[in-house]
Amino acid sequence: MLVMSVVGNRPQFVKAAAVWPHLEQGNTDQLLVHTGQHYDRELSEVFFEELGLKPPARNLDAGSGSHAEQTGRIMSGLEAVVAEAKPDLALIYGDTNTTLAAALVAAKASLPAAHVEAGVRSFDRSTPEEINRLVADVTSGLLLCPTQTAVENLTAEGLGDRARLVGDVMLDVAQKFGPIADRRSDVVERLELEPHGYFLATAHRAGNVDDPQKLGRVVEVLQAARELAPVIFAVHPRTRARLTGDGLITTLEDAGIVLIEPLGYLAFARLLRSARAVLTDSGGVQKEAYLAAVPCVTLRDATEWVETVESGWNRLVSLDPAAAVEALSELAELRDRARPDPGVYGDGMAGARVAAEIERWLTSLSTP
């Protein structure tokens, strides 16, 4: 049996790293396809090196562009791979254009698909990620859920018979690589930072960075946070291009905000694990912060990771500087006196369960 795993960006590389070794131990062969959705080395190649993933067998080099352009290029490239390799199953992850393209190609080719991180919902259909999740779940035959909430979401949508609760593969990776990052990365020392004395910021969502007015509000939030503590801003290449085009790089630098290039997994994990709190619009970073017991302030109105908000470790502030400062002031105190419960995301064995469910499903599909 041949499993075609399709990945294209940082979170998907991380998730695949949790599943890959367990599939290797089983009775399946694997074909890893990198769509090239992230093509900057620090958002792509370095993750394969640091997480122990084998180099992809195919790289589609899809590059950037509008959602339609990028998704179309990925679909065209994947269609050719499916026709040539004839996999028995497409394994897709998360909620990106890569996820959407792989789900559609598999459906049109009558290729069974399994979706890791199925059932996650923000209930905000104005975001492309929510649409990608919905389409992936409707078209996939095996829905591998990180939480009980995700299972309940799918049941409410009439998809409960396909759902399997496996836990969150991100917890597997955090437990394995977090301590390694603390030992191997010297990024905190190189940046001359005081552990627990700075905020780590990221921003990359199109809804925040493609609109000049909203991007300006992101800058205002970071400026306000800088009044409380140093801010380290890991700048996504796309965000940097927007900031440069709108003349906001100098504004950030003049405010004393430290702009750094994207980091490899271990360096970013070390920087996050040592932060006082995180400001982000990334779903993955919200959860990474939770698993590292670092408070998070999310620059969005809704989140798919509702458990982090319900626990009190994540606060949604949209792009309101005053709300962000209030949240940072309140949540940063958690850093020293409590830890969130990671058990809501499983026990660190999600990757093994994903592999087992895939093998069980493939066997059932091949049985007359």
C-alpha positions as CSV (number, residue, x, y, z in Angstrom):
1,M,0.0,0.0,0.0
2,L,1.4,3.4,-1.0
3,V,0.5,6.5,1.1
4,M,1.0,9.8,-0.5
5,S,1.6,12.4,2.2
6,V,1.1,16.0,0.9
7,V,2.7,18.9,2.7
8,G,3.5,22.5,1.8
9,N,4.1,24.7,4.8
10,R,5.7,24.8,8.3
11,P,2.9,23.3,10.4
12,Q,2.4,20.5,7.9
13,F,6.1,19.6,8.0
14,V,5.8,19.4,11.8
15,K,2.7,17.2,11.7
16,A,4.1,14.9,9.1
17,A,7.2,14.4,11.3
18,A,4.9,13.0,14.0
19,V,3.3,10.5,11.7
20,W,6.0,9.5,9.3
21,P,8.1,7.2,11.6
22,H,5.0,5.2,12.6
23,L,4.0,4.6,9.0
24,E,7.5,3.6,8.3
25,Q,7.2,0.9,11.0
26,G,4.0,-0.5,9.4
27,N,3.1,-2.2,6.2
28,T,2.9,0.9,4.0
29,D,5.2,2.6,1.6
30,Q,5.3,6.4,1.6
31,L,5.6,9.1,-1.0
32,L,6.2,12.5,0.4
33,V,5.1,15.4,-1.9
34,H,6.1,19.0,-1.0
35,T,3.9,21.4,-2.9
36,G,6.3,24.3,-2.5
37,Q,3.6,26.5,-0.9
38,H,6.4,27.6,1.5
39,Y,9.6,27.9,-0.5
40,D,11.8,30.1,1.7
41,R,14.5,27.8,3.2
42,E,13.8,28.8,6.8
43,L,10.1,27.9,6.2
44,S,10.8,24.7,4.3
45,E,14.1,22.8,3.9
46,V,15.3,23.5,7.4
47,F,12.3,21.7,8.9
48,F,13.1,18.5,7.0
49,E,16.6,18.7,8.3
50,E,15.7,19.4,11.9
51,L,12.7,17.1,12.3
52,G,14.2,14.1,10.7
53,L,11.9,13.9,7.7
54,K,13.3,12.4,4.5
55,P,13.6,14.8,1.6
56,P,10.4,14.9,-0.4
57,A,10.2,12.6,-3.4
58,R,8.4,15.3,-5.4
59,N,8.5,19.1,-5.1
60,L,5.9,20.9,-7.1
61,D,7.4,24.3,-6.6
62,A,4.0,25.9,-6.6
63,G,5.3,29.2,-5.1
64,S,3.1,32.1,-4.2
65,G,0.2,34.0,-5.8
66,S,-3.5,34.4,-5.1
67,H,-5.4,31.6,-3.4
68,A,-6.8,30.5,-6.8
69,E,-3.5,30.6,-8.6
70,Q,-1.6,28.7,-5.9
71,T,-4.3,26.1,-5.4
72,G,-4.6,25.6,-9.2
73,R,-0.8,25.1,-9.6
74,I,-0.8,22.6,-6.7
75,M,-3.7,20.7,-8.2
76,S,-2.1,20.5,-11.6
77,G,1.1,19.2,-10.2
78,L,-0.6,16.7,-7.8
79,E,-2.8,15.4,-10.5
80,A,0.3,14.3,-12.5
81,V,1.9,12.7,-9.4
82,V,-1.3,10.7,-8.7
83,A,-1.4,9.5,-12.3
84,E,2.2,8.5,-12.3
85,A,2.6,7.0,-8.8
86,K,-0.9,5.6,-8.4
87,P,-1.0,5.9,-4.6
88,D,-3.6,4.0,-2.5
89,L,-4.3,6.9,-0.2
90,A,-3.7,10.6,0.1
91,L,-2.8,11.8,3.6
92,I,-3.5,15.5,4.1
93,Y,-2.9,17.8,7.0
94,G,-4.4,21.0,8.4
95,D,-6.1,23.8,6.6
96,T,-3.9,25.4,3.9
97,N,-4.2,25.7,0.1
98,T,-2.1,22.6,0.0
99,T,-4.8,20.8,2.0
100,L,-7.6,22.1,-0.2
101,A,-5.8,21.2,-3.5
102,A,-4.9,17.7,-2.3
103,A,-8.4,17.0,-1.1
104,L,-9.9,18.1,-4.4
105,V,-7.4,16.1,-6.5
106,A,-8.0,13.0,-4.5
107,A,-11.8,13.4,-4.7
108,K,-11.7,13.8,-8.5
109,A,-9.4,10.9,-8.9
110,S,-11.5,8.6,-6.6
111,L,-8.4,8.3,-4.4
112,P,-9.2,7.7,-0.7
113,A,-8.1,10.5,1.5
114,A,-7.4,10.8,5.2
115,H,-7.4,14.2,6.9
116,V,-5.2,14.8,10.0
117,E,-6.6,17.6,12.2
118,A,-10.1,17.0,11.0
119,G,-13.1,18.6,12.6
120,V,-11.4,21.7,13.8
121,R,-13.6,24.8,13.4
122,S,-13.4,28.5,14.1
123,F,-16.9,29.0,12.6
124,D,-15.6,32.0,10.7
125,R,-16.2,31.3,7.0
126,S,-14.7,34.7,6.0
127,T,-11.3,33.0,6.4
128,P,-9.8,30.8,3.7
129,E,-8.6,28.3,6.3
130,E,-12.1,27.5,7.5
131,I,-13.2,26.9,3.9
132,N,-10.2,24.6,3.3
133,R,-11.1,22.6,6.5
134,L,-14.7,22.2,5.5
135,V,-13.9,21.0,2.0
136,A,-11.2,18.6,3.2
137,D,-13.5,17.0,5.7
138,V,-16.4,16.6,3.3
139,T,-14.2,15.0,0.7
140,S,-12.1,12.8,3.0
141,G,-13.1,9.3,4.0
142,L,-11.1,9.1,7.2
143,L,-11.3,12.1,9.6
144,L,-8.5,12.0,12.2
145,C,-9.5,14.3,15.0
146,P,-7.2,16.0,17.5
147,T,-9.9,16.7,20.2
148,Q,-13.3,15.5,21.3
149,T,-14.6,18.9,20.3
150,A,-13.5,18.2,16.7
151,V,-15.4,14.9,16.8
152,E,-18.5,16.6,18.1
153,N,-18.2,19.2,15.3
154,L,-18.1,16.5,12.7
155,T,-21.0,14.7,14.3
156,A,-23.1,17.8,14.1
157,E,-22.2,18.1,10.4
158,G,-23.3,14.5,9.7
159,L,-19.7,13.2,9.3
160,G,-19.3,11.5,12.7
161,D,-19.2,8.0,11.1
162,R,-15.9,8.9,9.5
163,A,-14.3,10.5,12.6
164,R,-11.7,8.9,14.8
165,L,-10.3,10.6,17.9
166,V,-6.5,10.2,17.8
167,G,-5.2,13.2,19.7
168,D,-3.1,16.1,18.4
169,V,0.1,15.3,16.5
170,M,1.5,18.7,17.6
171,L,1.7,17.4,21.1
172,D,3.8,14.5,20.0
173,V,6.3,16.9,18.4
174,A,6.3,19.4,21.3
175,Q,7.1,16.6,23.8
176,K,9.8,15.2,21.7
177,F,11.5,18.2,20.3
178,G,10.9,20.9,22.9
179,P,13.6,19.7,25.3
180,I,15.9,19.1,22.3
181,A,15.3,22.8,21.2
182,D,16.2,24.0,24.8
183,R,19.5,22.1,24.6
184,R,20.5,22.7,21.0
185,S,19.4,26.2,20.2
186,D,21.3,29.3,21.4
187,V,18.9,31.8,19.8
188,V,18.0,33.4,23.2
189,E,21.6,34.0,24.0
190,R,22.5,35.2,20.5
191,L,19.7,37.8,20.7
192,E,20.8,38.7,24.3
193,L,17.4,38.1,25.7
194,E,16.3,37.6,29.3
195,P,14.3,34.4,29.6
196,H,10.7,35.1,30.3
197,G,11.4,38.8,29.8
198,Y,10.2,39.4,26.2
199,F,7.2,38.9,23.9
200,L,7.5,36.8,20.7
201,A,5.3,38.0,17.8
202,T,4.3,36.6,14.5
203,A,1.8,37.7,11.8
204,H,1.1,36.3,8.4
205,R,-2.6,35.8,7.8
206,A,-3.8,37.5,4.6
207,G,-6.7,39.1,6.4
208,N,-4.2,41.0,8.6
209,V,-1.2,41.7,6.4
210,D,-2.7,42.2,2.9
211,D,-4.9,45.1,4.0
212,P,-2.7,48.2,4.6
213,Q,-5.1,49.5,7.2
214,K,-5.1,46.2,9.2
215,L,-1.4,45.9,8.8
216,G,-1.1,49.3,10.3
217,R,-3.1,48.1,13.2
218,V,-0.8,45.1,13.7
219,V,2.1,47.6,13.9
220,E,0.1,49.6,16.5
221,V,-0.4,46.4,18.6
222,L,3.3,45.6,18.5
223,Q,4.2,49.2,19.4
224,A,1.8,49.0,22.4
225,A,3.2,45.7,23.5
226,R,6.8,47.2,23.4
227,E,5.8,49.6,26.2
228,L,5.5,46.5,28.5
229,A,8.6,44.4,27.4
230,P,10.9,43.9,24.4
231,V,9.2,42.5,21.4
232,I,10.9,40.0,19.0
233,F,9.0,39.9,15.7
234,A,9.8,36.8,13.6
235,V,8.8,38.3,10.2
236,H,7.3,36.0,7.6
237,P,8.7,36.8,4.1
238,R,5.2,37.8,2.8
239,T,4.6,40.0,5.8
240,R,8.0,41.7,5.4
241,A,7.2,42.5,1.7
242,R,3.9,44.1,2.8
243,L,5.6,46.1,5.6
244,T,8.3,47.3,3.3
245,G,5.9,48.3,0.6
246,D,3.8,50.3,3.1
247,G,6.9,51.9,4.7
248,L,6.3,50.3,8.1
249,I,9.6,48.6,8.6
250,T,11.2,51.8,9.8
251,T,8.2,52.5,12.1
252,L,8.7,49.1,13.8
253,E,12.5,49.6,14.1
254,D,12.1,53.1,15.5
255,A,9.7,51.7,18.2
256,G,12.5,49.4,19.3
257,I,10.9,46.2,18.0
258,V,13.5,43.6,17.0
259,L,12.8,42.2,13.6
260,I,14.3,38.8,12.8
261,E,14.1,36.4,9.9
262,P,12.0,33.2,10.0
263,L,13.6,30.5,12.1
264,G,14.0,26.8,11.9
265,Y,11.8,24.6,14.1
266,L,14.2,24.2,17.0
267,A,15.2,27.9,17.2
268,F,11.6,29.0,17.0
269,A,10.6,26.5,19.6
270,R,13.4,27.7,22.0
271,L,12.4,31.3,21.4
272,L,8.8,30.6,22.1
273,R,9.4,28.4,25.2
274,S,11.5,31.2,26.7
275,A,9.1,34.0,26.0
276,R,7.0,35.8,28.5
277,A,4.0,35.7,26.2
278,V,3.2,35.3,22.5
279,L,1.3,37.6,20.1
280,T,0.2,35.9,16.9
281,D,-2.4,35.4,14.3
282,S,-1.2,31.8,13.6
283,G,-3.4,28.9,14.6
284,G,-0.3,26.7,15.0
285,V,1.6,29.1,17.1
286,Q,-1.4,29.5,19.4
287,K,-1.3,25.8,20.1
288,E,2.5,25.6,20.3
289,A,2.3,28.3,23.0
290,Y,-0.3,26.5,24.9
291,L,1.7,23.2,24.8
292,A,4.8,25.1,26.0
293,A,2.8,26.8,28.9
294,V,3.3,30.2,27.4
295,P,0.4,32.7,27.4
296,C,-0.9,33.8,24.0
297,V,-2.6,36.9,22.7
298,T,-4.2,36.2,19.4
299,L,-4.7,39.0,16.8
300,R,-8.0,37.6,15.5
301,D,-11.7,37.6,16.3
302,A,-12.1,33.8,16.4
303,T,-9.9,30.8,16.8
304,E,-10.1,27.1,15.7
305,W,-8.2,26.2,18.9
306,V,-11.1,26.9,21.3
307,E,-9.5,24.9,24.1
308,T,-6.7,27.3,24.5
309,V,-9.2,30.2,25.1
310,E,-11.5,28.1,27.3
311,S,-8.5,27.3,29.5
312,G,-7.6,31.0,30.0
313,W,-4.2,30.7,28.3
314,N,-5.2,32.5,25.1
315,R,-7.0,35.8,24.6
316,L,-8.6,37.0,21.4
317,V,-8.0,40.7,21.0
318,S,-8.5,41.3,17.2
319,L,-6.3,44.2,16.3
320,D,-7.0,46.3,19.4
321,P,-3.8,47.7,21.0
322,A,-5.5,48.5,24.3
323,A,-7.0,45.0,24.5
324,A,-3.7,43.5,23.6
325,V,-1.9,45.4,26.4
326,E,-4.6,44.5,28.9
327,A,-4.4,40.8,27.9
328,L,-0.6,40.8,28.0
329,S,-0.5,42.4,31.4
330,E,-3.0,39.9,32.8
331,L,-1.9,36.7,31.1
332,A,1.9,37.1,31.6
333,E,1.4,36.5,35.3
334,L,0.3,32.9,34.4
335,R,3.8,32.2,33.2
336,D,5.1,32.0,36.7
337,R,2.4,30.4,38.7
338,A,0.5,27.8,36.6
339,R,0.5,25.4,33.6
340,P,-2.3,24.5,31.2
341,D,-3.5,20.9,30.9
342,P,-2.0,19.4,27.7
343,G,-4.3,16.4,28.1
344,V,-7.1,18.1,26.2
345,Y,-4.9,17.4,23.1
346,G,-4.1,13.8,23.9
347,D,-1.2,11.9,25.4
348,G,1.6,12.4,22.9
349,M,0.9,9.2,21.0
350,A,-1.3,10.7,18.2
351,G,1.1,9.9,15.4
352,A,1.0,6.2,16.3
353,R,-2.8,6.3,16.4
354,V,-2.9,8.0,13.0
355,A,-0.7,5.3,11.5
356,A,-2.8,2.6,13.0
357,E,-6.1,4.1,11.8
358,I,-4.7,4.5,8.3
359,E,-3.5,0.9,8.1
360,R,-6.8,-0.3,9.5
361,W,-8.8,1.7,7.0
362,L,-6.6,0.7,4.0
363,T,-7.1,-2.9,5.0
364,S,-10.9,-2.5,5.1
365,L,-10.9,-0.8,1.7
366,S,-8.9,-3.7,0.1
367,T,-11.1,-6.4,1.7
368,P,-13.8,-7.6,-0.7
